[in-house]
Amino acid sequence: MGLFQVEKWEPEEALAPDWNVAPTKEVQAILERPLKDAAERRPVRQMRTLRWGLVPSWSTSPDGAARMINARAETLHEKPSFRRAFAARRCILPADGYYEWVTGADERAKEVEGKRKRPRKQPYFVTPADGSVFAMAGIYEFWRDRTLPDGHPRAWWATCSVITTEAETGPLGVAPEAGPATLADIHPRMPLMLTPDRWDAWLDPARTEPGDLAALLAPPPEGLMRAYPVPTAVSNVRNNGPELLEELSGPEEPVLF
């Protein structure tokens, strides 16, 4: 079914378009696992709705979910919160791209009339240069809320984290006329992009060997991404609409790189 060859669409309804996804919001993910209550226990490729912000299965509460939105590729195999999910519960989080903010050298905190001025951060949208889907590597978990009875619709939480890696230092596939020349100029980290040749291996729950999985965490080839400045309205999570992706000719305020 479609680009990712999904066999089962788990959500009854697709999530509405969201141009400003924030921690703890619901996102859609591609994963492989046996269908619930199915007689045949083979892994089935599914589209599922997950909550962004991982809650480990052993957690006593979901309070830390907003701090678990990202997992570093370099330490996935050793962090207690992530290593079990990395071994057996990996997913792909499809998106058009992601936002990242940069603070220009001339916009660092200043003294203005005796008061400290907060630095102005310019948001950029990072997206595949060829217009394809950004397939972010992710991991997911299930958490049982023991305060609720069996059968309660919120008794089980399905949550996820985005895996991050070092940002590319090579030139962008399409660079703006003025601004950052590389993704590392914007931020030192970025979501790990999975190229299509890695999708099947990444989603396969039978792959559990640490060395085999580590090879899938290698950054993609450089030059696949482009980045452009977007309105600073995206910095407020209450703003949500396609106008947030408007490509500006330059930063809304001068930013030095």
LOZATI-296632 format. One record per residue: x, y, z of N, C-alpha, C in turn. Coordinates in steps of 0.2 Angstrom, whole numbers, plus 5000, padded with zeros to 4 digits. Layout:
BEGIN
XYZXYZXYZ/...
***
This chain:
BEGIN
500449945000500050005000500450065000/500550094994500950164994501650154994/502050204996502750204996503050155000/502750145006503150105011502850035011/502450015006502149945006501849925012/501349975015501049955021500449905020/500449855024499949805023499249815027/499349845033498849865037498849935040/498249965039498250035041497850035048/498250035053497950035060497450085062/497650155061497150205063496550205059/495950215063495350215059495250275055/495550325057495650385053496350415053/496550445047497250475047497250535051/497750545053497850615057497750675052/497550725055497450785051498150815049/498250845044498950875042499150925048/499750915050500050955055500650995053/500751055053501251095050501751115056/501551095062501951115068501951065074/502251005072502150955077502650965083/502350955089502650975095502750915099/503150905104503250845109502550835112/502450765112501850735115501250735110/501350765104500750765099500850695096/500250675093500250605089500550615083/500850565081501150565074501050495071/501150485064501050425061501650385060/501750325061502350285060502250225056/502750205053502750135049503150085054/502850025055503249975059503049915057/503349865059503249795058503149755064/502549725065502449675071501849635070/501749575073501149535072500549575074/499949565070499349595071499049575078/498749615082498449595088497949545087/497949495091497449435091497449395084/497949405080497949365074498249295075/497949245072498149175073498849165070/499049205065499749195062500149255065/500749235068501149285072501649315067/501549315061502149345057502049425057/502649455057502649525057502349555051/501849605052501549635047501749715046/501849735041502049815040501349855041/501349895046500849935048500950005048/500450045047500450115049500050125056/500450155061500150155067500150235070/499750255074499750315077500150305084/500650345085501150345091501150415094/501250425100501350485103502150505104/502250565101502950585101503250605108/503750555110503950565117503950495120/504550465120504550395122504450385130/504050335132503950315139504150245139/504750225142504950155143504450115146/504450055144503950005147503950005155/504550015158504650005165504550065169/504350125165504250185169503650185173/503650215179503150225184502550275182/502750325177502350375175502550395168/502150435164502350455158502650525158/502750555164502950625165503550645161/503950605160504650625157504550615149/503950605146503950595139504150655135/504050715137504250775133504950775133/505350745137506050745137506350695133/505950645131506250585127506050585120/506050645117505850645110506350625105/506950635107507550615103507950565107/508350525103508750475105509450475101/509950485104510650485100510850425097/510950425091511150355087511750325091/512250375093512850345096512750305102/512250315106512150285112511550245113/511150235108510550195108510650125111/511150095109511250025112511450015119/511550075122511750065129511350105134/510950155132510450185136509850145139/509750135145509250095147508550115144/508450175143507750195141507650175133/508250165130508150155123508350085120/508850055124509149995121508649935119/508149925123507649865121507249885115/507049945115506649965109507149965103/507749985103508149985098508249915095/508249865100508449795098507849765094/507249785096506649755093506049795091/506049855092505449905091505649965087/505849955081506050015077505550035072/505550095070505050125066505250175061/504850195056505050245052504450305053/504750365054504250415055504250465049/503750455044503750495038503550565039/503950615036503750685037504050725030/503750785029503950825024504650845025/504850855032505450885034505450905041/505850945044505850965051506151035051/505951065057506151135058506751135063/507251185061507751195066507951265066/508151285072508251355074508951375074/509151435072509851455072509851525075/510351545079510451605082511051635079/510951695075511451725072511951755077/512651765075513151795079512951865081/512551905077512451965079511751975083/511451915085510851915088510951885095/511551875097511651855104511351905109/511251875115510951925120511251985121/510952045121511152105122510852145127/511152195129510952245134510552295131/509852305132509452355129509052385134/509252455135509052495140509052465147/509652435148509752405155509452335156/509152305151508752245151509152195147/509152135149509452075144508952065139/509152065133508752045127508851975125/508251935124508351875122508551865115/509051825113509251815106508651795101/508651825095508151805090508451745087/507951695086508151635083507751635076/508051615071507751615064507651535063/507051515062506851445060507051435052/507251375051507351345045506951285044/506751265038506451205036506951165032/507051105035507551055031507151005028/507250985022506850945018507250905013/507050855010507450815005507450864999/507950874995508050914990507650894984/507550834983507150804977506350804979/506150834984505450834986505150764988/505550714990505350654992505150655000/504950605002504750595010505450595014/505450625019505950625024505750565029/506150505028506050445032506450445038/506150475044506650475050506650405053/507250395056507250325060507050345067/506650295069506350305076506350235079/506150235086506050185090505350195094/505050135095504350145099504350095105/503850115109503750075115503050075117/502850025121502150025124502250025132/501750065134501750075142501050065144/501050035150500350015153500250065159/499750105158499550145164499150105169/499450085174499150035179498650075184/498550135183498050165187497350155183/497350135177496750125173496550045173/495950025172495749955172495849935165/495849865164495949835158495349855153/495449865147494949885142494849955142/495149995146495050065146495450095140/495150135136495450155129496150195130/496350215136496950245138497450205142/497250145143497650095147498350085144/498450085138499050075134499250135130/499850155131500150215127500650185122/500650205116501150185111501550255110/502150255111502550315111503150305107/503550355105504150345100504650405101/505250395099505750445099506050445092/506250505090506650515084507450505085/507750465081508450455082508850505078/509350535082509650595079510450575078/510750605073511450595072511750665071/512450665070512750725069512550755062/512450815062512250855056512750855050/512550855044512950855038513450915038/514050905037514450955036514650975029/514350935024514450945017513950995014/514051015008513651065006512951045005/512451085006511751065005511651054997/511151004996510950994989510651054986/510251094989510051154986510151204992/510651254991510751304997510451364995/510151405000509851474999510451514997/510251574994510751624991511151654997/510851665003511151685009510951645015/511451625019511251585024511751525025/511451475029511951415031512151385024/512751365024512951325018512951245020/512851225026512851155028512251155034/512051095035511551085040511951095047/512551075047512951085054512951165055/512951205050512951275052512251295055/511751255055511051275058511051245065/511251175065511251145072511751085071/512051065077512551005076512250945076/511550935077511250875076510650875071/510450815069509850815064509550745065/508950735063508550675063508950625058/509050565060509350515055508850495049/509050515043508650495038508850435035/508350385034508450325031508350325024/508750305020508650305012508250235011/507950235006507450175004507850105005/508450105003508850045003508850015010/508750055015508850025022508150015026/507550035022506950025026506749955028/506849905024506649845025507049815031/507749825031508149805036507949835043/507849905043507749935049507049915052/506549905048505949885051505849805053/506349765051506349695052506449685059/505949655063506049645070506449585072/506649545067507049485068507749505068/507949565066508649595066508749625073/509149585077509249605084510049615086/510449595081511149595082511449665083/511749685088511949755089512349775083/512849735081513349755076512949765069/512449725068512049725062511649795062/511349805068510949865068511349925068/511949925071512349985071512550015064/512649965059512749985052512250025049/511550015051511050045049510950115051/511350135056511350205059511850245055/512250225050512650265047512250325044/512550385044512250445041512150435033/511650465030511550455023512050495019/512050485013512550525008512350595009/512850635009512850715009512550735003/512250795003511950834998511250814996/510850775000510150754999509650805002/509950855006509450895009509550965007/508951005008508951075007508651115013/508851175014508551205020508451285018/507851305020507651375019507351405025/507451475025507151505031506351515030/506051505036505251505036505051565041/504451585041504251635046504351615053/504451665057504651645064503951625068/503451635065502751615068502751545070/503251505067503251425068503551415075/503851465078504151465085503551455090/502951475088502451475093501951405091/501951355096501651295094500851305093/500551365095499851375094499751395086/500251415083500151425076500251365072/499851355067499851285063499451295057/499851295051499551305045500051295039/499851295033500351285028500751345027/500551405029500951465029501651465032/501651415037502251405041502851385037/502651355031503151325027503351375021/503051435021503251485016504051495016/504251485010504951495009505151565008/505551595013505751665013506351675009/506451735006507051745002507651755007/507551765013508051775018507751775025/508151775030507951775037507551835038/507051835043506551885044506951945048/507551925051507951975054508651955052/509152005051509851985049510151935053/510451875050510751825054511451815051/512051825055512651815052512951745053/513251715048513451645049514251645049/
***
